Amino acid sequence: MTDSRTVGELGEAQVLARILDRIGPSDALVGPGDDAAVLALTDPRVVATTDTLVHGPDFRLAWSGGYDLGWKAAAVNLADVAAMGARPVALLVALAMPDDTPIDTVEALADGLRAACDALAPGCRVAGGDLTASDTLTIAVTALGSLDGGRPVRRGGARPGDVVAVAGELGPAARGLALLFERFRDAAGSPVAVDPGALDDAERADLSRQLRPVPPIAAGVTAARAGATAMMDVSDGLVLDATRMAVASEVVIDLDAAALGPEPALSGGEDHALLATFPPDVVLPDPFRAIGRVTATGRGVVQVDGAAPRGRGGWDPYADWDAGRG
């Protein structure tokens, strides 16, 4: 049975109770419901990251349901932990919501958070968070990870001769976003609800990856153990993120167009694949595949088959966000 009430009608205590009922128990020593969580970690070093999804630049309620939002909010943060070579252990979730937000949306969001953790990072759960009111729906997640005695893999460790490799998908999420903007807006440019019947199977798969990305979280620890010299998740576009790695490492990265496929996704990034470099004598661990080489030191640039790629190659929220687009 659906509940037509809003968070404003229910109040903070009831909304929190509904969320806690959905996210399930935590393995934390002190979990949700207290002033702060207490975690028992096997390594004194804690990997910590945060990411925020804001209605408008990051999602549209006409296109994303509560479950989608919860899944994506978890996935993008889990990917950042994985990109450091760490195992995700807990999420802290802050929700800022208009008072007319349906409680059904909030419950579905909690379901999505739990489902993403279960599917992508078993053992990781929501350990706490915060609720507040806002005119704009905002989901802020802090993810915590454990290195379990291993080493953090930073984006600045690539060296000449290293193999550039990627784990995960490159392109479906960007194609899904293009579908939304091209096919599901009204004459004024405002987003309208998605009609699944208007999509073929391939389009539905791309849209699913945009709304619910499936980054290869376990591959982060695998890469670290295999000797990855640098790693990061591809959140804003392959060329843009590879350039960030090249700048941090002070190297030149040359991507192989043939290895990227017939329609290389150079600027799409919301699949949250893991981009890594490995010494040339290392057998690439599954599911990584080679897509290029680190060729030289010094310039901090990315090339494709030895030439500069066209455009910036990715998403910059300050340069690219246009409120008029929907």
Secondary structure by P-SEA (a helix, b strand, c coil): cccccccccccaaaaaaaaaaccccccccccccccbbbbbccccbbbbbbbbbccccccccccccaaaaaaaaaaaaaaaaaaacccccbbbbbbbbcccccaaaaaaaaaaaaaaaaccccccccccccccccccbbbbbbbbbbcccbbbbccccccccbbbbccccccaaaaaaaaaacccccccccccccccccccaaaaaaaaaaaccccccaaaaaaaaacccccccccccaaaaaaaaaaaacbbbbbccccccccccccccccccccccccccccccccccccccccccccccccccccccccccccccccccccccc
